[in-house]
């Protein structure tokens, strides 16, 4: 075992002699984060970045234990759900408690992060300066093509020989962030392309892999590619082009954030619904149904919030 390790130990598995620890990178990410915080605080004098780093630590510190406490409560009190007071609520029988932990973690983390940003909104100052753009359109487009190619190749292909190093692109998080950081900081349209089609691409790929090319496929190859690749990527590209065009006309941040939130929320809710095999509550319940209900309610609430935000002046 590594000297410093967070994800497993023989202390927890004393009888498992063949325990093989997975690669541990949390310590390296923590050091990188601390270095970044020192940089934005001492050199850039960016009070917003410093405060949001602290808010992020607080959000994770509350979110992960909060979500895990929910799962641990079920594990420590199984009789409460099988024969106790909560046994009258049949929906608990379909709960995937690991997914509930993840969902609760994300909900707490996102809520704390949103409140923290709202409390520090006066420090958000965006000054439009064309001199900040350092990359030519040709170089920016080339970097996007290279990043997407490395991203998809690393995620879905295993190359032989010396080319296998490409397969490590997504395994090394810091290395994978280099090209996007350069493009977002020095480019014109990379932020919009990254937010929409680039983020969607590997998600759509995993959707196709699990629903089209699985041992028991749920969709035909042609229909699956249209439904899970052409349509969502097409929607993302159209939205990205619209935002790039609108940014040239000094589009308001409120308009951008509201429309982008609606597009991404419904896009990923739709993909998730297909992945969950349409686990609507009016169909036969499965372990996916509770999360489908939660995600549906959250998507509607986000849409309402975005529409209200659009109407504000």
For each residue, the residues with C-beta under 8 A, 3 or more apart:
1: 5 8 9 10 19 21
2: 5 21 24
3:
4: 24 27
5: 1 2 8 9 21 24
6: 24 26 27
7: 21 22 24 26
8: 1 5 12 13 19 21 22
9: 1 5 12 13
10: 1 13 14 16 19
11: 14
12: 8 9
13: 8 9 10 16 19
14: 10 11
15:
16: 10 13 19
17:
18:
19: 1 8 10 13 16
20:
21: 1 2 5 7 8 24
22: 7 8
23: 171
24: 2 4 5 6 7 21 27
25: 28 29 173
26: 6 7 29 30
27: 4 6 24 30 31
28: 25 31 32 174
29: 25 26 32 33 173 174
30: 26 27 33 34
31: 27 28 34 35
32: 28 29 35 36 174
33: 29 30 36 37 53
34: 30 31 37 38
35: 31 32 38 39
36: 32 33 39 40 53
37: 33 34 40 41 49 50 53
38: 34 35 41 42
39: 35 36 42 43 44
40: 36 37 43 44 46 49 50 53
41: 37 38 44 45 46 49 50
42: 38 39 45
43: 39 40
44: 39 40 41 49
45: 41 42
46: 40 41 49 50
47: 50 51 123
48: 51 52 120 123 124
49: 37 40 41 44 46 52 53
50: 37 40 41 46 47 53 54
51: 47 48 54 55 116 120 123
52: 48 49 55 56 113 116 117 120
53: 33 36 37 40 49 50 56 57
54: 50 51 57 58
55: 51 52 58 59 112 113 116 117 120
56: 52 53 59 60 113 116
57: 53 54 60 61
58: 54 55 61 62 112 116
59: 55 56 62 63 108 109 110 111 112 113 116
60: 56 57 63 64 109
61: 57 58 64 65
62: 58 59 65 66 108 109 112
63: 59 60 66 67 104 105 106 107 108 109 112
64: 60 61 67 68 105 109
65: 61 62 68 69
66: 62 63 69 70 104 105 108
67: 63 64 70 71 100 101 102 103 104 105 106 108
68: 64 65 71 72 101 105
69: 65 66 72 73
70: 66 67 73 74 97 100 101 104
71: 67 68 74 75 97 98 100 101
72: 68 69 75 76
73: 69 70 76 77
74: 70 71 77 78 81 95 97
75: 71 72 78 97
76: 72 73
77: 73 74 80 81 84
78: 74 75 81 82
79: 82 83 84
80: 77 84 85 86 87
81: 74 77 78 84 86 87 92 93
82: 78 79 87
83: 79 87
84: 77 79 80 81 87
85: 80 88
86: 80 81 89 92
87: 80 81 82 83 84 92
88: 85
89: 86 92
90: 93 94
91: 94 95 285 289 290
92: 81 86 87 89 95
93: 81 90
94: 90 91 285 286 287 289 290
95: 74 91 92 100 287 290
96: 99 100 287 288 290 291
97: 70 71 74 75 100 101
98: 71 101 102
99: 96 102 103 287 291
100: 67 70 71 95 96 97 103 104 290 291
101: 67 68 70 71 97 98 104 105
102: 67 98 99 105 106
103: 67 99 100 106 107 291 294
104: 63 66 67 70 100 101 107 108
105: 63 64 66 67 68 101 102 108 109
106: 63 67 102 103 109 110
107: 63 103 104 110 111
108: 59 62 63 66 67 104 105 111 112
109: 59 60 62 63 64 105 106 112 113
110: 59 106 107 113 114
111: 59 107 108 114 115
112: 55 58 59 62 63 108 109 115 116
113: 52 55 56 59 109 110 116 117
114: 110 111 117 118
115: 111 112 118 119
116: 51 52 55 56 58 59 112 113 119 120
117: 52 55 113 114 120 121
118: 114 115 121
119: 115 116
120: 48 51 52 55 116 117 123 124
121: 117 118 124
122:
123: 47 48 51 120
124: 48 120 121
125:
126: 253
127:
128: 250
129: 132
130: 133
131:
132: 129 186
133: 130 186 187 188
134: 185 186
135: 139 140 143 182 183 186 187 188 190
136: 139 140
137: 140 141 188 189
138: 141 142
139: 135 136 142 143
140: 135 136 137 143 144 183 186 187 188 189 190
141: 137 138 144 145
142: 138 139 145 146
143: 135 139 140 146 147 179 182 183 187 190
144: 140 141 147 148 183 190 193 198
145: 141 142 148 149
146: 142 143 149 150 179
147: 143 144 150 151 179 180 183 198
148: 144 145 151 152 198 201
149: 145 146 152 153
150: 146 147 153 154 166 169 176 179
151: 147 148 154 155 169 170 176 198 201 202
152: 148 149 155 156 157 201 202 205
153: 149 150 156 157 159 166 167 169
154: 150 151 157 166 167 168 169 170 171
155: 151 152 170 202 205 206
156: 152 153 205 209
157: 152 153 154 167
158: 164 167
159: 153 163 164 166 167
160: 163 164
161: 164
162: 165
163: 159 160 166
164: 158 159 160 161 167 168
165: 162 168
166: 150 153 154 159 163 169
167: 153 154 157 158 159 164 171
168: 154 164 165 171 172 175
169: 150 151 153 154 166 172 175 176
170: 151 154 155 176 202
171: 23 154 167 168
172: 168 169 175 176
173: 25 29 176 177
174: 28 29 32 177 178
175: 168 169 172 178
176: 150 151 169 170 172 173 179 180
177: 173 174 180 181
178: 174 175 181 182
179: 143 146 147 150 176 182 183
180: 147 176 177 183 184 190 194 198
181: 177 178 184 185
182: 135 143 178 179 185 186 187
183: 135 140 143 144 147 179 180 186 187 190 191 194
184: 180 181 187 190 191 194
185: 134 181 182
186: 132 133 134 135 140 182 183
187: 133 135 140 143 182 183 184 190 191
188: 133 135 137 140 244 247
189: 137 140 192 193 240 244 247
190: 135 140 143 144 180 183 184 187 193 194
191: 183 184 187 194 195
192: 189 195 196 240 243 244 247
193: 144 189 190 196 197 198 240 244
194: 180 183 184 190 191 198 199
195: 191 192 198 199 240 260 264
196: 192 193 199 200 236 237 239 240 243 260 263 264
197: 193 200 201 233 236 237 240
198: 144 147 148 151 180 193 194 195 201
199: 194 195 196 202 203
200: 196 197 203 204 232 233 236 267
201: 148 151 152 197 198 204 205 233
202: 151 152 155 170 199 205 206
203: 199 200 206 207 268 271
204: 200 201 207 208 228 229 232 233 271
205: 152 155 156 201 202 208 209 229
206: 155 202 203 209 210
207: 203 204 210 211 228 271 274 275
208: 204 205 211 212 213 224 225 228 229
209: 156 205 206 212 213 214
210: 206 207 213 214 275
211: 207 208 214 217 218 219 224 228 274 275
212: 208 209 217 218 219 220 221 224 225 228
213: 208 209 210 217 221
214: 209 210 211 217 218
215:
216:
217: 211 212 213 214 220 224
218: 211 212 214 277
219: 211 212 223 224 227 228
220: 212 217 223 224
221: 212 213 224 225
222: 225 226
223: 219 220 226 227
224: 208 211 212 217 219 220 221 227 228 229
225: 208 212 221 222 228 229 230
226: 222 223 229 230 231
227: 219 223 224 230 231 274
228: 204 207 208 211 212 219 224 225 231 232 271 274
229: 204 205 208 224 225 226 232 233
230: 225 226 227 233 234
231: 226 227 228 234 235
232: 200 204 228 229 235 236 267 270 271
233: 197 200 201 204 229 230 236 237
234: 230 231 237 238
235: 231 232 238 239 263 267
236: 196 197 200 232 233 239 240 263 267
237: 196 197 233 234 240 241
238: 234 235 241 242
239: 196 235 236 242 243 259 260 263
240: 189 192 193 195 196 197 236 237 243 244
241: 237 238 244 245
242: 238 239 245 246
243: 192 196 239 240 246 247 251 256 259 260
244: 188 189 192 193 240 241 247 248
245: 241 242 248 249
246: 242 243 249 251 255 256
247: 188 189 192 243 244 250 251 256
248: 244 245
249: 245 246
250: 128 247
251: 243 246 247 255 256
252: 255 256
253: 126 256 257
254: 257 258 309 310 312
255: 246 251 252 258 259 310
256: 243 246 247 251 252 253 259 260
257: 253 254 260 261 306 309
258: 254 255 261 262 306 307 309 310
259: 239 243 255 256 262 263 306 310
260: 195 196 239 243 256 257 263 264
261: 257 258 264 265 302 305 306
262: 258 259 265 266 302 303 306 307
263: 196 235 236 239 259 260 266 267
264: 195 196 260 261 267 268
265: 261 262 268 269 299 302 303 306
266: 262 263 269 270 299 303
267: 200 232 235 236 263 264 270 271
268: 203 264 265 271 272
269: 265 266 272 273 295 296 299
270: 232 266 267 273 274
271: 203 204 207 228 232 267 268 274 275
272: 268 269 275 276 292 295
273: 269 270 276 278 279 292
274: 207 211 227 228 270 271 277 278
275: 207 210 211 271 272
276: 272 273 279 288 291 292
277: 218 274 286 288
278: 273 274 283
279: 273 276 283 285 286 288 289 291 292
280: 283 289 292
281: 285 289 292 293
282:
283: 278 279 280 289
284:
285: 91 94 279 281 289
286: 94 277 279 289
287: 94 95 96 99 290
288: 96 276 277 279 291 292
289: 91 94 279 280 281 283 285 286 292 293
290: 91 94 95 96 100 287 293 294
291: 96 99 100 103 276 279 288 294 295
292: 272 273 276 279 280 281 288 289 295 296
293: 281 289 290 296 297
294: 103 290 291 297 298
295: 269 272 291 292 298 299
296: 269 292 293 299 300
297: 293 294 300 301
298: 294 295 301 302
299: 265 266 269 295 296 302 303
300: 296 297 303 304
301: 297 298 304 305
302: 261 262 265 298 299 305 306
303: 262 265 266 299 300 306 307
304: 300 301 307 308
305: 261 301 302 308 309
306: 257 258 259 261 262 265 302 303 309 310
307: 258 262 303 304 310 311
308: 304 305 311 312
309: 254 257 258 305 306 312
310: 254 255 258 259 306 307
311: 307 308
312: 254 308 309
313:
